Structure formats: C-alpha cells, structure tokens
Amino acid sequence: MESYFLSDLHLKSINERNGQILLRFLHSLQKKSPVKLFLLGDIFDLWVSGHDIFRKKYRDLLEILESLKKSGSEIYFFEGNHDLHIHPYWRDALGAEVYTDAKIFDIDGLKVRCEHGDLINQNDKAYLRLRKFLRNPWVEKLGHQVPGEFWLGLGEFWSPLSRKKSGRYRQSNKGRLVQMIREHAHRVYNEASFDLIISGHMHVKDDFEFQINNKNVRSINLGSWFEDPQVLKIQNKKIEWIDLNN
Ligand SMILES: [Mn+2]
C-alpha cells in the first residue's frame, strides 16, 4: 500500500491556491485507494474540536477524505499547534486515528517515527508552556464548548501576527533550525530506534541521512507549503518526494 505524508499547509480556506492543490492531490489518491495518508499537523491555519463552522468551511476536503475512508484508505492525523482537540470530527465522525504525540509505524517493513515536530525546539520555552496550557483538560473542554465562530475569529486575528514574527525568525535562523531537526532525530533515536523520522512544524525542508550504531537512519522534515506544495511518498521501502506544483 502506498503511504503519503504531508504537513504545514496552514490552510485558511479551501479556495486558496494550496487548498485547490490539496483537493487535486486527494482526487488523484482516490484512483489508488486504499492508501495510507499521514497528516502531520498544521494542515489548517486553525481547526478546533469538531465545530460545524470548520466542517462547513472545509466540506469539499472532508468529502474526499470520507470517500477515501470508505474505499479502505487509512488516515492518521497528528495534531499540530494549529489543529487542536480535533477528535470529535476526525476520529469520531471520519474514523481517522488521531495522535498528539510521536508514534512509530511499520511501513513496508520500515520503522517510521511520525510526529508534528513542535517538541523539536526545546529552547522555545514560551511555546512549550503554551503547548502545555493548550493540552490542559480544562482548556480542551473550553475548546469543545465555546462556539467555533469564536475560535475562528481569534485565529484570524492572531495568525497574521504570529506568521510574520515566525517567518522572520525562520529566515534568519535556518541553519540552526536544521541543526535542531537533526539533533532531535539523534536524541529520540536513543529512546526508541527507527529507520526514518518524519516531522513538520519547523517550515524548513530537510532530508538528511546519518549513521548511529552502524545503522543508516534518515531524518526528514517536510517543510511547509508556503515554500512548496509537496508530499513524501513511501512505496515498497522507496522514499520519494512528490512536487505538486505541476
Ligand atoms: Mn506547527
């Protein structure tokens, strides 16, 4: 079965360019279904809980995903910091597996560790505190109970500010971010080994091979669709990038 990995689209609307590219890509998967689809977080600029406003906004997308599920495809969604407490729709209605932490999968005999990647930068204490706060059961309850309109409004206010700041930061710190991605791969390999680690969040595409205990390990960060709309594909242990620009 073919497996596909994507992250960090930060969709604000399905009508924007990357929204349409995503729809086209998922249509192409319908012909290949069943496939495995790994969504590694920040697919949306904001999605909270299972509120109707999000389901309506992304109806075209959800319809394709629902049809992929019906034809036997498997969907795995790793929550990012922009898609939060999403299980009321994604798990309970769609039937996807939803994760908030890293997980190792056996894909064609390859051990593949997947995660959003928001724990890679351990120096970002402010974010780590925010993450803990957002994952608090009380805050989760608010996420489900406060209407979606409120969250969408908050997201529209907050996200341009945060993007401008983090965009500048990423530009001037690219080398350091790449180093963090690779160091993270080393560090977590020592907790539990794998052949390949795939993450997102950093918005810095990186594809790097290293040796540890005489074993070749590959570390991939998916980058973001702001740079280039692309997905990673694994089939019969072969790992390849697919450029969706064309
Ligand atoms: Mn993120």
Boltz pocket constraint, residues with backbone or C-beta under 6 A from the ligand:
constraints:
  - pocket:
      binder: B
      contacts: [[A, 41], [A, 42], [A, 80], [A, 81], [A, 82], [A, 116], [A, 118], [A, 200], [A, 201], [A, 202]]
      max_distance: 6.0
